[in-house]
Amino acid sequence: MIGPGFSNLDLAVSKTWNLGEPARLEVRWETFNVLNRSNFDIPNRTLGTANLGVITSAKSPREMQFGVRLSF
């Protein structure tokens, strides 16, 4: 059984600053599933059940994360 297609658009934005010779600061913002599309899981494949062929769950909605890294 073939499930629905999976389509995602991810985006990352980052900025790096040099803080002297050995140190560097990076600020990063990442967004997964930017368009917030519904990405459904595969249908139920268990023969003999009432849910055969029914999609009962989906992948994660839009998620964002923010990070700061100091390298020295």
C-alpha positions in Angstrom: 0.0 0.0 0.0 1.4 3.4 -1.0 0.9 6.4 1.3 0.5 10.1 0.5 3.5 12.1 -0.7 5.7 13.9 1.8 6.6 17.5 1.1 8.5 19.7 3.5 10.2 23.1 3.2 12.9 23.9 5.8 14.6 27.2 6.4 17.6 28.3 8.4 18.9 31.8 9.0 22.2 32.4 10.8 24.6 35.3 11.6 28.2 35.0 12.8 30.2 37.6 14.6 34.0 37.4 15.2 34.7 38.4 18.9 38.5 38.8 18.6 41.0 36.3 17.3 40.0 33.0 18.9 36.3 33.6 19.6 33.3 33.5 17.3 29.6 33.8 18.2 26.9 32.3 15.9 23.1 32.9 16.3 20.9 30.5 14.3 17.1 30.2 13.8 15.8 27.1 12.1 12.2 26.4 10.9 11.0 23.0 9.8 7.9 22.6 7.7 7.8 26.4 7.0 4.5 26.2 5.0 2.9 24.1 7.7 1.6 21.5 5.2 -0.1 18.4 6.5 2.2 15.4 6.0 0.1 12.3 6.7 1.5 8.9 7.8 1.0 5.7 5.8 -2.4 4.1 5.9 -3.1 1.2 8.3 -1.9 -2.1 6.6 -3.3 -4.7 9.0 -5.6 -7.1 7.2 -8.9 -8.0 8.8 -9.3 -4.8 10.8 -11.9 -2.1 10.4 -9.1 0.6 9.9 -7.6 -1.1 6.9 -6.5 1.7 4.5 -7.3 4.5 7.0 -4.8 7.2 7.8 -5.0 7.9 11.6 -1.9 10.1 12.2 0.3 12.8 10.7 3.9 14.0 11.0 4.9 17.0 13.1 3.5 20.5 12.4 5.8 23.5 11.9 8.6 23.5 14.4 11.2 26.2 15.2 14.4 26.3 17.1 16.8 29.0 18.1 20.4 28.4 19.0 23.5 30.4 20.1 27.0 28.9 19.8 30.2 30.4 21.2 33.3 29.0 19.7 36.8 29.7 21.1 
